[in-house]
Amino acid sequence: MIRELKLVDFRNFESKKINELTEKNFIIWENGKWKTNILEALSLLGNNSIGNISIENLVKKSKNNFYIEYLDDQIGSVGISFDAEKKKKNYRINGKNVTKKKFLEVTYKCVIFSPQEMNLMYLSPSLRRDFLDKILINSYPEYSDALKEYKKITTSRNKFLKSIAEWKSKVEDLEFWNKSFINIAEKIYQYRFPLGEYFSSHISTAREYFSGKVEHIDFQYISKVDKNNIAQDIKNYLDKNIQRDIILGKTAIWPHVDDFKIVADWIDITQYASRGETKSVIIWLKMLETVFVEKRDNKKPILLIDDLMSELDESHKQMLTKKLKYYQTFISSIEILEEKNNIML
């Protein structure tokens, strides 16, 4: 368990030490008073990001570097420093520099709950893909490298398609990029499909949030790829649609255009359920994410809940807090929610 957090020249904090942390911790401040910055530090220490802010912008203005550190019951001190001039991170465990690999082996994982995610099912497919990819990056460090490679190869293939359209390259030379694309896309699916199957096999328990109105609920990963025949399916598509790809100048299908949906009694939840019921299912999806990360890492993640409570009615607050007792949790809020728990002002 995290017992202490230290911030030096991080965002608005010149020097901040927060100690006597407990299982449930509230960060109580008015809006615009830097509550999220504390969660940002915690997420960074957990190899995640609550605000997707570039690391250079996390350094306090007029300073050249920051240092953040937490004290754990079993591990000791774990910290990250960043030098803005050198654009370099350094990782430390108990005062000694370590590699990023060693840092990731030691530090905790974190699951982030945000108000934006409560609209996940109503927003664009790209955000739902990002939701899945963030879970996989959090659980499998190597997935981040695979995703970067996938984007790099897809971009290169798209450039080559445009070059063919401009008569600067030959169609037969596209074979190299097709093979590279098939290999890396297959690798992405080898992570994505099992995650989709995990959600599909566990989402059924969310029926309880529909007061008996729903008999069946399911998570459906949407792809044109057969999970049992990935490479051949992709090759068949590329061969069949090569002229369309050349005209469009882009790779028009596969992992970067996939989606998922949740259906209740075989109807898309956004068409079937109320906003409140949909919100309940999303909260349950986040709790399933928490369990997935825990099982993969073989230890409990911490939960970071950023200004979400103000978005929830009393029934949803109770639903969420009921689940929180199993994990160390940090909750930012503009109001005091529980007097008996640790509160940071």
N, C-alpha and C positions, 0 to 999 in steps of 0.2 A: 504493500500500500504506500502511496505517496504521502509523506508526512510534511514536506516543506517544499516551497517553490521560491526560486530566486531569479530576479530579472535585473539586468544591468544594461542601461542604454538601449532598451528594447521598446520600440514605438514611443509612447509618451512617458515611459518610466525611466528615470535616471538611475534610481536604485530602489528596488522593492523586494521585500522578503515577507513571504506569507507562510506562517508556520501553524502547527497544531491542526493540520488538515485531518478530516475524518472521512467516513465512508460517504456521507452526503454533504456537499459544500455549496453554499449559495453565494453568488457574487451580486451584491445588491448596490446598484447605482442608478442614477437617472439616465435616460437615453442620451447618447453622445458623450458619456463619461467614461469611456474606455473599458467597459466590462469585457467586450469581445477580445481585447488585446491579451487579457490573461488567458482566455481560452485558446487564442492563437498560439501563445507560447506553449501551452500544454499540447496542442495538436502537433506543433512542429517537433516537440520532443518525442511524440508518438509517430513520427514519420508520416504525418498527414497535414492537411491545411484546412482550417475552418473558413478562411476568406479568400483562398487562392491569390493572396497578395505576393508579388515578387519579393524575394528575400532581401533585396537591396532596400526596399521600402519599409522593412521592419526595423532598420537601424534608426535610432533617435536622431532627429535633425541636428546638424552641426557636429555629429559624432561619426567616427569611422568604423566602429564595430559594435557588436552587442554580444552579451553572454547570457544564456539562460540555463538553469540547472534545477533538478529536483533531487530530493533525498528520499530514498526508498528504504523500507524496513529491512529488506534482505540484501539488496544489491549495494547500497551505499549511495554515493552521489553520481549522477549521470547528467552530463551537460553538453551544450553545443555553443560554439562561438562562431561568429562570422565576421570576416574582414572585408569591408566594402571596397577598399582600394585593390586588394588582391583578388576579390570575388571568390573567396575561399572559405569553406566550412571546416571547422575542426571539431572532432568528437572526443569527449573526455569521460573516463570512468574512474571514480575515486582519485581524481587529480592527475591521471595519466592519459596521454593521447592514445587513441585507438583508431583502428580503421572503421570505415562506415559499416562494413560487414559485421564487425564485432559489435558495434553500437546497435545495429538492428537486431542482433541475436539477444541482446541484453534488455533493451528498452521495451516499454509496454506498447501495446496497440491501442488505438482509440477509435471509438465510433461516434460520429457527429450527428446530432439531431438539430435541424434548422427549420425555420418557418417556411422557407422556399420548398422544402421537400414535402410539405403538406399538400402542395399542388402538383406533385410529381406526375400523377396520372393525367392531368389536364394540360401539361406543357409539352414541348416538342420532343420527338423521339431521341434527339441528340442528348438531352438531359437524362433520359432513362438509360441510354447507353453509358453515359458518364457515371451514373449511379452504380451500374454493374462493374465498370472498370475500376472505380475507386475501391470497391470491396475487394476485388482481385489483387489490386496493387497493395492494399493493406494486408492481405493474407499471403501473397506470394511475391516477394521482392523481385524475382526474375520476370514477373509479368510486366512490370514497368518497362524493362528493356525490350521485351517482345512487342509491346504496344508502340514504342518509339520506332522500332525497326519496321513494323507494319506501316506506320504513317510515312516513313522515309521511302519505302519501296513503292507504296501506292502513289506518292507524289512523283517519283521518278518514272513510274509506268505512265502516269497521266501526261507528263512532259513528252515522253516518247510517242504517245498517241498523237499529240498535237504536232510533233515533228513529222509524223507519217502524213497527217492531213495536209501539211505544208510541203509535201514532196521532198523533205529533207532526209528522210530515213525510209527504210524498206520494211514492209509488213513482216517478212520472214524473220527479221532481226528482233521482232517483239517477243520471240519465244523465250529469250533469256529472262525478260521481266515477268512473263507469264509464269515461268517455273518458280522464280523468286517469290512472286505474289502468292502462288498456291501454297508454297511451303510455310510462309509466315502466317497466312490466313488460317491454315490448318492448325498451327500452334495456338493462335488466339482462340479458336473454337474448342480446343482441348481444355481450355480453362472455362470458357463461357458456358458451354453446354452442361457440364456438371453443376455449375452454380445455378443455372436455370432449373435443373432437375431437383436440386436441393430445395429451392423455393417451392416448386410444384408439389413436392412430397410433404411439405410442412405447412403450407398456407391454409390447408383445410380447417385448422383449428380456429381460424378467424371467423368461422360461421357464428360463433357465440356473440359477436358484436351486431348481429342482425335480428336478435330477439326471436329466433325461430323462423324467420321469414325465408331463409335460404337453406336449400338442401345440399347444394354443391357449390364450392368455390375453388378456383384453380388459377395458378400462375402459368402463363403461356409465353415462352420465348418464341419470337416470330422471326423465322429465317427461311430462305428457300433452299438451304443446305440440308441434306440428309445427314444426321449426326453419325450414321453408320457408314457413310460413303463420302466423307468430306472432300478429299482431294479430287476424286473423279468427278463429283458434282460441280466443283468450281472449274475444273478443266473443261467440262462439257459446255458450261455457260460461256466461258471465255472464247472457246472455239466458235460457238454458235453466234455470239453477239459481237464479234470483232469489228465489224463494219459500224455498228451502232456506237461502240466505244470510241472508234476513230472520229466519227462525226461529232460526238459529244465532247471529245477530248478529255474523258475521265472514265474511271472504273466505276460503273454505275450500280454495282451490287456487292454484297457480302458484308463482313462484320461492321463496316462503317455506316451501313444503312439498316441494320437489324433493329428490332424493337422488342418490347414485351408488353403484355396487357394482363390484367386480372379480370376474370369473368366470374359472375355470380349467376348460377343456374343458366350457364352458357350465354349470358349477355354481358357485354363489356361493362365493367363496374361504373364507368363514368356515365353510362346510359341507364343503369339499373338503380344505383344506390344514391342516397342523399349525400351531400357534402360531408356531413358528420360521419356517416357510415364509411365513406371512402377514406376519411381522415383516420378512422379507427384501423382500417386495413393497412394503411401506410405505416402507422405506428407499429403495428404487428410485424410488418415487413422489416422495419428497422430493428426490432427485437430479434427477428430471425437472423438478420445480418450480424448482430452481436454474438449470437450463439455460434454462427458459422466461423467468425473470427476467433472465438474462444476455442473451438474444437481444433481449428487449424494450428493455433499457436500453443495449445495445451496450457493456457493460462488466461485469466479473466482480463478483458480489455477495460479501459476506463471509458466512461460515457461523458461526452461534452454536449450540453443542451443549451443552445444559444438563443435567448429571448423567445423561446417557443411557448412557454407557459401562458403568456399573454394572448396567444393565438388560440388557446384551447378553452373549452367550457369546462365546468366542474367535473363532468363525467369522464372527459378525456384526460383531465389532470389526474384523477384518481386511477384511471386505467394505466397511465404511464408510471406514476409513482409506485404503484403496486409492483411493477417489474423492476424498479430501480434498486430495491433492497439487496439484490444479489451482486451489485457492482459498485465500485467507487465512482461517484458521480459529481460533476461540476455543473451547476446550473446558474446561468446569468438571468437576472430578473430586475424589474424596476420596483418590485414589491416584496416584502417579507412573506415567505410562504409557510415556513415552519420555524417557530421560535426555538425549538429544542435542538436544532442542528446548527452546525458551524456556519457563521455568516461573516463574509468579508466585505467591509465597507470602504 
